[in-house]
Structure formats: C-alpha cells, structure tokens
Amino acid sequence: MSRTIAGLVETSNNVAAIKCEEKNISIHCSGRSSNDAALQALQDKLAAIGSLAGASVEQPEGYPGWMPNLDSKILQVALDAYKQVTGEEAKYEAIHAGLECGLIGEKFPGMDMISFGPTIQHPHSPDERVNIPTVESFYKHTLKILEILA
C-alpha cells in the first residue's frame, strides 16, 4: 500500500496466465507499481522464487511506475477549470493502474501531468463502455484547461 496516499495500492502482482505443455509449465505474471523501486523488488523476489524452484525466469518490460503528485500545478488548474465549467468541486483520486503517464514520465522525467477522462465502466472486460453523458463534460473541461493554460 502507498505510504503517501491513503487506500492506494502501490504494488501488486497477478497471475495473468498459466500454460501447461508436455514438459513445461509457463506462469505469466503481471506486476505493476507506482514506485519503480518497489516494482523492481517484486520482480527480484519472483525471480528468486523461480530460481529456487529450478525454473528459468524471463521478465519482459512492463509499465513504468507513475506516482501522482498531489501538489501538481496542472492538477490545481484542472480542479479550477472543473469548477468553472460545472460549478461544482471536482472529486479526484489516484488509482492503481498502468497508465500512459508512466510511459510519458519515463521519457520526460519531472513532467507535471495528470490523467483524467470521461467515466469508463467495467474496464478491460467484454462489458467495457464509456458513460456517454460524461464525454461532453470531459470535452468542455479539457477546453477550459487549455484556455487557462493558453
């Protein structure tokens, strides 16, 4: 769990797939973390467990971590813009997910960024869909952010 954001999972691992073949078993795990050092520690532990069991271990690259900055200037701009567009205070939260922000932040360290969008329901499932009424407000919110930054 995160030590800086209450209730936020920092590092996790799940068994994504198990394949049984004639003489081999492949176990594919998906680890993620907002903390790159914690993710590396998790990968090191899994590699050690595999090695102790006599298995060969391969670890392809995954999503880099991204820790949201609650003191972010762009976050404050987004919160102000939301209030201007809707007349309401925005609700925001950090989530445990692999986000493009991790990939972008890896290429541009220190970049001030946030991730936001319309409401997505049942992500990564056959029932995934966007809540249509939230798309228009997201669009207007985005335009207001750009107007403030221009």
N, C-alpha and C positions, 0 to 999 in steps of 0.2 A: 504494500500500500504506500501511497505517496506520503512523504513526511511534511510536505508543504501545502497540499490541497486535500482537505478532509474528504474521506469517502472515495477518493480516486484510486483505482487500481494503477499501480506504477508498472509492474512487470508481471507477465503471465506467459504460460506455455500451454498449448493444447495439442493433443494427438490429432493431426489432420487426416491421416490415412495410415492404414496398416495393409501391406500386401504380402500374402503368403505364396511363395513359389515352391518348387520341388525341394530345394535345399536351402532356401534363403527366406528370411523374413525381413521386410523393409518397414521401418517405422518412421513416418514423416511427421515432424513436429513443427508447429508454428509458434515462435516466440515473438513477443513484442514488448516494448517498454518505452516510456517517455524519457528514460535515463539510459544513455548508451553504455555506461559502465555497468549498470545492473543487467542489461541485456547480455553483455559480454560475459559477465559472471555466470548467468544462467546457461549460456552456451558452453562455457568451460565445464560446469557441473555435468551437463548432459554428455559431453564428450568423455569425461572421466568415468561416468557410469557405463557408457558404452564400451570403453576400453577395458574396464574391469570385467565386463561380461564377455570379452573376447570379440567384440563386434568392430567392424570398420565404421568410422564416423565421417560423414560429409556434412558440411554446414554452408550451404549457399547463402549469399547475402539476402537480407530481408529489409524491411522498412527501417530506416534510421529513426531514432527517438526524437521527439519534439516535446519540450516542456513548455506549456503555455505560460506566458508572462502576464500575471495579473496587474502589473504596473505599466503595461504597454500603453504607449501614446495612441496607437491605432485602435486599441480596444476602447479607450475613452472616446475617441472620435466616433466609433461605431455605436457606442451607447448613447451619445448625444444625438447622433443622426436618427437613431431609432425613436427617441423621444420626440424629436421634431416631426417625424413622419406619422407616428401613431398617437402621440400624446400620452403614451404610457412608458413606464420604466421597463427597460429590457431585462429579461432573465437570461443569464448566461451560465455556462458550466463547462468544465473540462470533461472529456470523455476518454476512455481507453480504446484507442483505435489507431490503425495505421493510416496516417493522413499524408497528403501531398506536402503539408508544411514540413514534415520531417525530411522529405527529399529536397525541397527547396532550401531549407535551412542548412542542409549539409553542403550545398553548393555556395550559399551566401551566409556564412556564419554571422550571427548577431542581427540578422534582418528582423525588423519589427513586423510581426504578422499575426493574423487571426484566421480562424476558419469559421465560416458561417454559411448558411444556406436555408432554403425552404425546408419544411418538415418532411422527413423521409420516414415512411412506416415500413416495418419488417425488412430492414436492410439485409442484403446478401441471402435472400430466400426467394422462392418462387412467387411469394406474395409481395415482394418489394414494390413500393409505389410512392409517388410524391403526393402530398396533400395539396391539391390544385389551388385552393384559396390562399395558401401561403406563398405561392410563386409570385403573385402580383405585389404583395407587401415586401417580399425579399427584393424584387426588382427596384421598387421605389426606395427602399432602404439603401441599396447599392448606389443608386443615382445620387442620393443625398450625401453619402460618404464621399463620393467623387467630387461633388460640388464643394463640400467643406475643404477637401484637400487641394482643390484647384487654385 
